Amino acid sequence: MIYLNNAATSWPKPERVYRLADQVLREESGNPGRSDHALSIAARRRIEETRQLLARFFNAPVPGRIVFTLNATDALNLAIKGLILEGLYKGERVHVVTSSMEHNSVVRPLEALRKHGLVYSKLATCPINGANPDDVKAAIRKDTKLVVWGHVSNVSGTVNPIAEIGALCHERNIPFLVDAAQSAGTMPIDVQAMGLGLLAFPGHKGLFGSQGTGGLYIGEGLAPIPLREGGTGSHSEDSVQPEDLPDRYESGTMNVAGIAALGEGVRFLTEQGIENVEKHEADLASRLIDGIRDLPGLKIHGPPGGPYRKGIVSITFDKLAPTEAALILENSFDIAVRPGLHCAPDAHRTLGTLSLGGTLRIGIGYLNTKEDIDRCVEALSIILKGKNA
C-alpha cells in the first residue's frame, strides 16, 4: 500500500517505535506512581523521559507543564473549557477569537460553551495566505479571554502566522492556544519564541507515536480547570485534586507503552532534524502539485507549494465525487487517501467545497517517497483520462 492519509494518523511508524512499545508492554508495564516496585518505577521513568523530550522539542521552559492527554481533541477541550468555564460560572462576559478554518475539535467545544453564555468571533481566513494578524488584532475586545487558532489547516495545508498572532496576544496578556494537530513533528515549534500560552498536540500524527496519546503545553500563569479528577498516585490523603502540575491534569492510569512510543518518535525526529523533515514533506507536496496541476477536470484547493503549505493537498474533480475517487485509488492502485469533510465543515465552507461533499485529501508524511508521489500522480492521471474520455 502507498499510504497518503498521514493527516489523519501517520503510518507506518519508524521501526524503533514499534520495538519500544513492545518492549515496554512486556517488561516495563507497571502502573506509574502506584507502587515502588521495579515495574512501576520503570513505567514512571518512561513517562517522565517522554515529558522531557517533548519539553525540549517544543522549547517548553518546564517539563512539568507538558501534560499528557488522550489526543489533541482532549487537549483542546481541556484548554478551551478549562479556561473559559470559570469566567462563565462567575457570570462574566467571556469572548473568544478564532478562525473560519478550524477543525471541529475547536468549533464544537466553543459551540457547547456558547449555550452557556460564551461569545466568540469567527474570523474569515484566507485559504491561500492564512490568517491576517491585523484582523485578529481588530477582533480582540476588553472581554476577550482566549485566542485559539490552528497552526496548519487539516484541509488545505495552509500555514498560519502563529508567531505574529502570538506576539500580539502576548502584548495584551491574552492566552493564545494553538492547535498543532498538523504541525507538531512536521515543522519547528518554539512555544517561547512564538508566544504560545497553550499548545495542543496529538501523539499519533507527525510525532510518530501511537493512537490514544497527545498532550497540552500550559504556559506559566495559566491554570485551566481540570475536566476530570481522580487518582494521581500523589496526595492520596486529600479528597480534592492536587494543584501541582502535571498531576492536576493526569488522573487515572496512563498509557505507558503509548507514551513511551511517543517519546521514541520524538527521539527519531530530533535525530533526523525537524528542518529536514519539514523540507522533505514540502518537496513532496510541491512534486505532487506540479504533477497534477494541469490534469483536466481536477482542481487543487489552498496555497501553491512553498512556505505557506504543508504536506496536505486537497483536490476536487469536475466529474468525480471525492469518495468515488478514493475508492478507485484504493481498489485499483492500492493508494490510501481520505475523502469527505475531514471533521472540518468550516474549512470546507471557506473553500467552497462543503456542497461538493468535501475534497479528496492527500496527506503526505516524512516516510513517504518521491516514488509514492509519482505513483499517485500517475493513478490520478489514469482515472481522469477514463472519466474525461
Order of alpha helices (4+ residues) and beta strands (2+ residues): beta-alpha-alpha-beta-alpha-beta-alpha-beta-alpha-beta-alpha-beta-beta-beta-alpha-alpha-beta-beta-alpha-beta-beta-alpha-beta-alpha
